[in-house]
Amino acid sequence: MMSELKTTDSTFHNPYSSFYPSLSLSVGAPQLLQISASYSKRVNRPRSRMLNPFSSRQDTKNIRMGNPFLKPEYTDSYELNFSRYTKGISLSLGGYYRHTTDKMERHKQMRSDGVSVATYANVDDQKTKGVEYSAVGSLGRKLRLMFSGSVYWDEINTELYGTDYDQTAQGQRMRFTTMWNITPTTEFMFFIFYMPSRDIAIGKMDAMSFSSMSIKKKLMDERLNLTLNVGDPFGLSGFGFETWGDIDSDGIRDWYQDSDRNWNSQTVRLTLEYRFGKMEDRSRFSRQQRGEGMEMEGGEMEID
């Protein structure tokens, strides 16, 4: 990829071609103990808004802009997992180590006129160690419970936040989903995601959560589905963060920001769905996929 800035007559070439090997091994029977190990190399390329150099002003003191010289981040991932399935219960416990180079991070700069500029920059190096766990089981034939989470430690080594910045921060994520078949044609689902407060490179992020619930009624031999969904039923979504700059020679930080973000995500949706022909009902799969997406997004919240 090539970035060219007409106003400054500067260009930047960034090759995106690379080699991404992967390897996985698995031994043992799931009913006793199954052990799996894997290695993979991954790439995360910057999105267009992260590269767009044009600024957008949120207010008189805050500006957002992309970085056209942002490079993709590459991660070498090593995973070891132990799992067992017995009597309708699936248990899994695993550890992982990920080494990321050119890690893309939100970066805030303070101009001499007191205006903060939020942009993106590449961190030299990040090493992540973590433990993942999950439990899936049923209570009788009608109630299914799923609980999963992770505990991880991020070690960042860079000069972006000051001379020889080398810090380790701990984080967690937890997710719980329950599905209850009230009747053969009526299904209830509840989902909640929670991430405790954690330290970040330029400050601290408060706890964050999101939840949703829905009830689904199947009619006309399951060809017609009526679904009522309530997003954020408890009004708990949103998060806050504190960010700050370096301490100057006079012992005072050059800038400090305390922010709260409310998504206003309390919603009620009524959906009517009719299926033609012999189409598989993938509603559960879709909801689980949305849950996974929320978990990933939860780790990459935007900081203005």
Backbone torsions as a table, in degrees:
resi	resn	phi	psi	omega
1	MET	NA	145.0	178.8
2	MET	-124.5	130.4	173.9
3	SER	-105.9	133.1	179.5
4	GLU	-132.0	122.6	178.7
5	LEU	-101.3	111.4	-175.7
6	LYS	-66.9	-37.3	-175.1
7	THR	-69.1	-29.6	-179.5
8	THR	-108.4	-3.9	179.9
9	ASP	55.7	41.2	179.1
10	SER	-118.7	146.6	179.6
11	THR	-126.5	156.9	-179.6
12	PHE	-143.8	120.8	179.6
13	HIS	-101.3	128.7	-178.6
14	ASN	-134.6	99.5	-179.1
15	PRO	-67.8	133.6	-179.0
16	TYR	-101.6	-9.3	-178.9
17	SER	-75.1	139.9	-179.5
18	SER	-163.0	-178.4	-179.1
19	PHE	-117.6	128.2	-174.3
20	TYR	-122.8	84.5	-179.5
21	PRO	-78.1	157.5	174.8
22	SER	-149.3	148.6	-179.0
23	LEU	-149.4	136.0	178.2
24	SER	-140.9	142.6	178.6
25	LEU	-132.9	145.9	179.5
26	SER	-144.8	134.0	178.4
27	VAL	-135.2	154.5	176.8
28	GLY	95.4	164.9	179.4
29	ALA	-98.1	136.8	-179.5
30	PRO	-58.1	-30.7	-178.7
31	GLN	-71.4	-20.3	178.1
32	LEU	-106.3	-79.7	176.5
33	LEU	-157.9	123.6	178.6
34	GLN	-111.4	129.9	-179.9
35	ILE	-115.9	129.0	179.5
36	SER	-131.1	143.9	178.2
37	ALA	-134.1	147.0	-177.7
38	SER	-152.0	156.3	172.3
39	TYR	-136.4	141.5	175.5
40	SER	-153.8	151.7	173.2
41	LYS	-110.1	127.7	-174.6
42	ARG	-121.4	158.3	176.4
43	VAL	-131.1	140.2	175.7
44	ASN	-125.0	107.0	-176.1
45	ARG	-89.5	146.9	-180.0
46	PRO	-66.4	143.2	176.1
47	ARG	-78.2	166.8	-175.6
48	SER	-61.4	-38.8	-179.2
49	ARG	-68.0	-24.0	177.9
50	MET	-76.7	-20.8	-179.2
51	LEU	-98.5	-18.2	-175.0
52	ASN	-65.8	115.6	-176.2
53	PRO	-78.7	-8.2	-177.9
54	PHE	-77.6	136.5	-174.4
55	SER	-89.2	153.1	172.7
56	SER	-128.9	129.8	-175.7
57	ARG	-96.2	122.1	177.6
58	GLN	-82.4	-38.4	174.7
59	ASP	-157.1	-169.3	-175.1
60	THR	-70.9	-14.0	-175.4
61	LYS	-118.0	-0.9	-175.9
62	ASN	-136.0	128.0	179.5
63	ILE	-126.8	141.9	174.8
64	ARG	-118.6	140.5	177.2
65	MET	-158.3	156.7	178.5
66	GLY	-88.6	179.4	-179.1
67	ASN	-128.0	104.0	-176.9
68	PRO	-66.7	-12.8	180.0
69	PHE	-98.2	11.5	-180.0
70	LEU	-68.1	133.3	-179.3
71	LYS	-101.0	152.2	175.5
72	PRO	-67.3	152.9	178.5
73	GLU	-99.7	143.9	-179.6
74	TYR	-119.5	136.2	-176.5
75	THR	-127.7	128.7	169.0
76	ASP	-97.2	118.5	-173.5
77	SER	-115.9	129.2	177.0
78	TYR	-121.4	130.0	-176.7
79	GLU	-135.0	143.8	175.2
80	LEU	-135.0	125.3	-172.6
81	ASN	-132.9	140.4	175.7
82	PHE	-118.5	129.8	-178.2
83	SER	-141.1	154.6	178.2
84	ARG	-150.2	140.1	177.2
85	TYR	-125.4	120.5	-179.5
86	THR	-152.8	136.2	176.3
87	LYS	51.6	42.7	176.5
88	GLY	78.9	6.7	-179.2
89	ILE	-118.5	130.5	178.7
90	SER	-112.5	124.4	180.0
91	LEU	-120.3	141.5	-179.3
92	SER	-144.8	138.1	177.3
93	LEU	-143.4	129.7	-177.1
94	GLY	-150.9	161.6	176.4
95	GLY	-124.8	156.2	179.9
96	TYR	-146.9	156.9	175.6
97	TYR	-136.2	127.7	-178.0
98	ARG	-130.7	127.4	178.7
99	HIS	-112.0	115.3	-176.0
100	THR	-113.5	129.3	174.5
101	THR	-107.5	146.8	-177.1
102	ASP	56.3	42.8	178.9
103	LYS	-57.5	128.6	179.3
104	MET	-85.0	127.9	-178.0
105	GLU	-137.8	152.7	169.6
106	ARG	-68.7	136.9	-177.7
107	HIS	-133.9	132.7	-178.4
108	LYS	-114.1	133.1	177.2
109	GLN	-122.1	144.3	178.7
110	MET	-109.3	121.3	178.9
111	ARG	-79.9	165.7	-177.9
112	SER	-65.9	-21.8	179.3
113	ASP	-87.7	7.4	176.6
114	GLY	87.1	6.0	178.7
115	VAL	-93.3	130.1	178.9
116	SER	-91.5	140.0	-180.0
117	VAL	-118.0	113.6	178.3
118	ALA	-94.8	122.9	-178.6
119	THR	-142.6	-163.1	179.5
120	TYR	-123.6	150.4	178.6
121	ALA	-151.1	160.0	177.6
122	ASN	-92.8	124.3	172.5
123	VAL	-81.7	140.6	-175.4
124	ASP	-58.0	-47.6	-169.4
125	ASP	-157.0	137.3	174.0
126	GLN	-139.1	131.4	177.1
127	LYS	-118.5	128.6	-177.8
128	THR	-121.9	127.3	173.8
129	LYS	-118.0	137.0	-177.0
130	GLY	-157.1	166.5	176.8
131	VAL	-126.2	130.7	177.3
132	GLU	-115.1	145.6	-179.2
133	TYR	-144.1	153.6	177.6
134	SER	-156.8	149.9	176.2
135	ALA	-141.0	127.4	179.9
136	VAL	-130.5	128.8	-179.3
137	GLY	-161.3	173.7	-178.5
138	SER	-125.5	144.2	171.3
139	LEU	-107.6	100.8	-173.3
140	GLY	73.5	-155.5	-178.2
141	ARG	-100.3	-4.3	-173.0
142	LYS	-110.0	-24.3	-173.7
143	LEU	-114.4	126.9	179.3
144	ARG	-123.5	130.8	-176.5
145	LEU	-120.0	140.2	177.6
146	MET	-136.4	125.6	178.8
147	PHE	-132.4	131.7	179.8
148	SER	-148.4	160.9	179.5
149	GLY	-175.5	-178.1	179.4
150	SER	-155.6	152.2	171.7
151	VAL	-124.7	130.5	-174.4
152	TYR	-143.6	160.5	178.6
153	TRP	-128.5	122.7	178.4
154	ASP	-101.9	123.3	176.0
155	GLU	-110.7	117.9	-176.5
156	ILE	-111.5	130.5	178.2
157	ASN	-127.2	110.1	-176.0
158	THR	-159.9	167.4	171.6
159	GLU	-107.0	6.1	-176.8
160	LEU	-65.9	-36.7	-176.8
161	TYR	-101.0	17.8	-177.9
162	GLY	132.9	175.9	-176.4
163	THR	-66.9	123.6	175.4
164	ASP	49.0	55.9	176.3
165	TYR	-71.3	121.6	-178.7
166	ASP	-143.9	96.1	-175.4
167	GLN	-133.2	154.5	176.1
168	THR	-121.5	129.6	-179.6
169	ALA	-123.8	140.4	179.3
170	GLN	-99.4	143.5	177.0
171	GLY	-142.5	163.7	178.9
172	GLN	-141.9	156.2	171.3
173	ARG	-141.6	139.6	177.8
174	MET	-137.6	143.4	-178.3
175	ARG	-142.2	134.9	-179.7
176	PHE	-133.2	133.6	178.5
177	THR	-135.3	135.7	174.5
178	THR	-129.6	140.8	177.2
179	MET	-127.3	127.3	-175.8
180	TRP	-125.9	116.3	174.3
181	ASN	-85.3	90.3	-176.1
182	ILE	-60.7	-46.4	173.4
183	THR	-136.7	172.1	177.6
184	PRO	-57.6	-19.7	-177.9
185	THR	-119.0	6.4	-178.6
186	THR	-127.9	126.3	-175.3
187	GLU	-129.8	135.1	177.7
188	PHE	-117.0	139.0	179.5
189	MET	-135.0	138.6	175.1
190	PHE	-132.8	136.8	-178.4
191	PHE	-136.5	138.8	175.4
192	ILE	-143.4	139.0	176.1
193	PHE	-122.1	137.9	-178.6
194	TYR	-141.0	134.6	175.6
195	MET	-130.4	114.2	-179.6
196	PRO	-63.2	168.3	177.9
197	SER	-62.1	151.7	-177.7
198	ARG	-153.4	157.7	176.4
199	ASP	-82.2	144.3	172.9
200	ILE	-124.3	173.3	-171.4
201	ALA	-61.7	-33.2	-176.9
202	ILE	-115.9	23.9	178.4
203	GLY	160.0	-137.2	-176.3
204	LYS	-146.0	138.6	177.4
205	MET	-110.0	133.3	179.9
206	ASP	-74.4	171.5	179.3
207	ALA	-63.3	152.5	-178.6
208	MET	-137.7	142.0	178.3
209	SER	-147.2	160.1	175.6
210	PHE	-154.0	142.9	179.9
211	SER	-144.8	160.5	175.7
212	SER	-155.9	155.7	175.7
213	MET	-143.7	152.6	-179.7
214	SER	-151.3	156.2	173.7
215	ILE	-131.5	134.8	-173.6
216	LYS	-125.2	134.1	178.3
217	LYS	-118.2	125.5	179.7
218	LYS	-98.8	130.1	-177.0
219	LEU	-129.0	164.0	174.8
220	MET	53.7	55.9	-179.9
221	ASP	56.5	38.6	176.4
222	GLU	68.4	15.2	174.1
223	ARG	-81.9	-29.5	-178.9
224	LEU	-112.9	123.4	-179.9
225	ASN	-119.0	132.2	176.8
226	LEU	-116.7	119.1	-174.4
227	THR	-124.4	129.6	174.0
228	LEU	-110.4	119.2	-177.7
229	ASN	-119.0	134.2	176.9
230	VAL	-117.6	115.7	178.1
231	GLY	-91.0	135.3	-179.7
232	ASP	51.4	59.0	-175.2
233	PRO	-63.0	-23.9	-177.2
234	PHE	-101.1	2.1	178.2
235	GLY	63.1	38.5	-175.3
236	LEU	-105.3	-4.7	-174.6
237	SER	-73.0	161.9	-176.3
238	GLY	111.2	172.2	179.7
239	PHE	-161.8	166.5	176.8
240	GLY	-131.9	164.4	179.0
241	PHE	-154.1	153.5	172.9
242	GLU	-117.5	131.2	176.9
243	THR	-130.8	151.1	-178.4
244	TRP	-153.7	162.3	179.3
245	GLY	-100.0	-167.1	-178.6
246	ASP	-74.2	160.2	174.8
247	ILE	-87.1	123.8	-178.7
248	ASP	-75.7	178.0	-179.0
249	SER	-63.2	-22.9	178.8
250	ASP	-84.8	4.4	177.7
251	GLY	84.0	8.5	-178.0
252	ILE	-115.4	137.9	177.2
253	ARG	-66.4	142.2	-177.0
254	ASP	-74.3	-19.9	172.5
255	TRP	-163.4	156.4	179.6
256	TYR	-148.9	139.1	-179.7
257	GLN	-138.7	133.5	176.9
258	ASP	-122.9	117.1	-172.9
259	SER	-131.5	151.8	173.5
260	ASP	-129.9	139.2	179.2
261	ARG	-124.9	122.6	178.0
262	ASN	-113.3	122.3	-175.5
263	TRP	-78.2	-11.9	-175.5
264	ASN	49.4	48.8	-170.6
265	SER	-96.8	10.1	177.0
266	GLN	-71.8	110.0	-176.1
267	THR	-134.7	156.2	173.6
268	VAL	-129.5	123.8	-178.7
269	ARG	-126.6	136.2	175.2
270	LEU	-116.5	119.2	-174.7
271	THR	-117.8	133.0	176.1
272	LEU	-114.7	123.4	-175.8
273	GLU	-128.1	132.6	176.4
274	TYR	-125.1	129.2	-177.5
275	ARG	-106.1	132.4	177.4
276	PHE	-98.7	139.2	177.9
277	GLY	72.2	-163.9	-177.9
278	LYS	-94.8	79.0	179.7
279	MET	-103.6	137.5	-178.9
280	GLU	-72.7	138.7	176.3
281	ASP	-79.7	108.2	-176.3
282	ARG	-107.5	24.1	-175.1
283	SER	-63.1	-41.0	179.7
284	ARG	-64.1	-45.1	-180.0
285	PHE	-58.9	-43.2	-178.3
286	SER	-63.6	-40.6	-179.6
287	ARG	-66.3	-39.7	178.4
288	GLN	-64.7	-37.7	178.5
289	GLN	-64.6	-39.5	177.9
290	ARG	-65.2	-34.4	176.8
291	GLY	-63.8	-41.8	177.8
292	GLU	-62.5	-40.6	-179.5
293	GLY	-63.2	-40.0	178.3
294	MET	-63.4	-38.2	179.6
295	GLU	-63.8	-43.3	-179.8
296	MET	-65.8	-40.9	-179.8
297	GLU	-66.5	-30.7	-179.2
298	GLY	-61.0	-26.8	179.8
299	GLY	-85.9	-3.2	-175.1
300	GLU	-132.7	46.4	179.7
301	MET	-68.1	144.8	-179.6
302	GLU	-77.3	135.9	176.2
303	ILE	-114.5	120.2	-178.8
304	ASP	-95.7	NA	NA
